[in-house]
Amino acid sequence: MYWTLALRHLFVRPGRALVLLLGYALGVAVMIVLLSVGDAMLDQSRDASLVGGGELTALPEGVDVEAMRTGGLAGMFFGINGARFVSRELLGGSRQSGIVAAVSPVLEQKLLAVRTHDSTWTVRAGGEIPSAARSAGVALQLIAGRWTDNGRDSAWRAPDAQAFYDEIDHFHRPPAPDSSWAEWDYFNVVVSQHEWWYITLLIGGDMRGTNWGGQVLVTHRSPAGEYQRFVTNVSRDAVVFDTLRADLTVGTSSVTQRDGEYHLRGAAGAATFDLTLVPAAHRYFPSVELGNDEDASGYVVPALVGTATGRLCANGACRDVRDAPAYHDHNWGSWRAVTWEWGTGRSDRHALLYGGVIGASQEAGSVPFFLGLEDSLGLQQIYRFESVEQMGMRPVAGVAGIAAPDSLRITGARRDDTLRVMIHIVDVAASRSVAAGPGRIFLQMRGTWRATGTANGAVVSDSGSGFFETWVSPRKK
């Protein structure tokens, strides 16, 4: 009976029957797809390579999840840059403490070569920190033995002050012979509104050979507005640096880091210094590599905000300072015909840091600069921008034919956030540098800044003072 009615309806109303048949077929097809997706998701949820704790998994940008799961070539060399900073500050720091209960870093499916006697085996291995895995609810189910943190696990997760600053502020060896290689510790100290000091301990040259050495440079901006520069060159035999610690000795001058405090002692010409610099908690910027492959340079800021206490002397006139605003960064890399844009500022609420390296073959507009905004909890947002806009020109006192900008403007963006920074220059020191190329003039500037915009959706409106650097060419007559 039913088949008879169906066949008669098909012949009497073929169009209507075709539409009903097509709709039924589409419904069945959609159901098959949904069941297949659900089945695949269930299989993946049971896959040991994808199982993790918590409610969020952070993966390297651009990674193919399937390649990570199967161990394909596309997943072999991925990693999260600055993983320690991400784990300790961005995800596990004080800023996220209200929503992030635990952070557990994981290495998964890494290819290793294991040698035993005369045989070599290729194996896949992973790594976790036992205490972190337990806090995230994914501790290994042990059949026998113990699985607890060792010293390196504890140091990775929560190092003490000594280990932390040695980790981010240690020295380096050039990857290849390079006469343009240089590495230095830089400090600035603000004594008053009209007086400040720049102190640099530098090593450089072909450090894989014998043609290298050190230098101590001190610049003092006196209350009267005069710049006094002092330099002492040191042979390589009087230089001691450490690739595992932040300590550096250049002749009779030295930087030592003990339990999170930096001790600077030494002299350059007729200038002497004896200071203790204490970085503020969370006010640092992690190690990054800037520039391109040919002009790669490294940069880290252990003390974006700090205080300095001690004594500074120039030409026999000494000044005691206590809790003076101070800053410390560390640079390394190849510096042949390289220039840069750089600046740092601070207020009671925020600290700013921007920078970018311009290689010999690059133009300023082609370099993706960064702009970081920090508060008492650490890095609040990091933006990208393409150039530092110079506005107005002013002569530089005591240097003929050189003009410096009256002000600088930066507009940085990241997703829905934008930060606009206006910098008014109040003082300039100019010097020539052969390494940067013929005719290039290096400007060290003091100024005031104002920043407006948003950071992670929060409104930002603040102002303060800081130091800024750029390069210019002499004006043509």
C-alpha positions, 0 to 999 in steps of 0.5 A: 500500500505505502509503496504504491502511494509513493510511486503514484505520487512520484509520477503524479507530482515529480517536481515535489517528490524531487524536492522532498528527496533532495531535502532528505538527502541533504539532511542525511549528509549533514548528519553524517558530517556532524557525526564524523566531526564529533567522532574525530573530536572524540578520537583527538580528545583521547590522543595522548599527544593532545591531552593537557590540563586546564582549559587553555593550551597555548601553541606557537603562532602559525603551528599546524596542530595536526603536524604537532600531533603526528610529529610531521616536518611542519611541527619539528622546529616550532617553539614559543619564543620567550617561553619563560617570560610567557609562563612567569609573567604574561600567563602566570604573573600577578596580572592574570592571577584572578583568572589563571590558577596554574601554568604548566609548560610542556615540550612535546614530541621533540626528536632526539638522538640517543647514543648507546655504545656504538648505536644511535637511536632516534627517539621522541621525547617530551618534558614537563615540570612535575610541580607545574603539571600537578597544579594543572591537574595533569601529573603523570601516573607513575608505575614506580619511582618518584617524579619531583622537581629538581633544581633546574625545574625550580629555577625555570619556574621560579628562580631566585633573584640571583639566578633570574638576573644572571639568566637574562643578563649574561654575556655572549660570544659571537657566532662567527669571527666579526670585527664589528661585534660589540656587547655592553652594559648601559646605565643612566642615572638621574640626579636632578632635573638638570643633571644626569649620567650615562655609564657604559662598560663595553667589550668589542672586536673580533673576540674569536681572535686577538683583536678586541678589547674593552672601553668604559664611557661616562657622560655627565650632564652637569647642572649648568647644561654642559656635557663632560665625556670621559673614556678609558680604553682597556686591552683584552687581557684586562677584560673578564666576562661571563656567559652564565652570569651578569658580571663584567670587568673592564680594567678597574671598572666592574658590574656585579650582580648579587641577589638582584642588586647591581654594583657598579664601580670604576672610572673613566678618565677623571670620572669615577662611580660607585653605585648600587642599582636596584631594579623594581619588581616586574619592571623588566623587558625580556631578551629579544633579537632585533634586526635582520640575519646580517645585522642581528642584535640582542637586547634585554632590559633588566631594569626598566625602572630602578633606583641608584644609591652611591657616589658619582664624581667628575674632575674631583667634584663628587655627588652623593645620590640616594634612590635616584631614578635609574635604568639598565639595559644590555646590548650585543650583536654586529654593529657594522653600519647599523643605527637605531631608534630607542627610547625609555620613559617613566612616571609614577604609574607607567614605564615606556620602552620603544626601539628598532634596529636599522641595518645598512641595507634597510630603510627606516620605514621597513623596520617593524619597531616595538613599543612596550607599556608597563605598569607595576604588574609588568608588561601591560601591552606591546605595540608595533609601529613603523617609524618615529616621526620627527617634528621641528628642528633645533640646533645642537649647542656646541656642534655646528651643522647639526640639527635635532628634532624638537619633538617625536611622535609614535603611534603604535597598534596591536589588535584593537589597542592603539597608543599615541606617544608625544615626546618633547625634547628638552636637551640634546647631546651629539656625537659622531660614530664611524661605525654607523657610516660616514656622516652619521650623528648620534643623538642622546636626548632628554625629554618629556612624554605624554601617552594616550590610548588603550592597553588591553581595552583599558584607557591609558593617559599618562605623562613623564620624562625619559631618555631617547636616542636617534641618528641624523645626518649633518645639514647640507650647506 
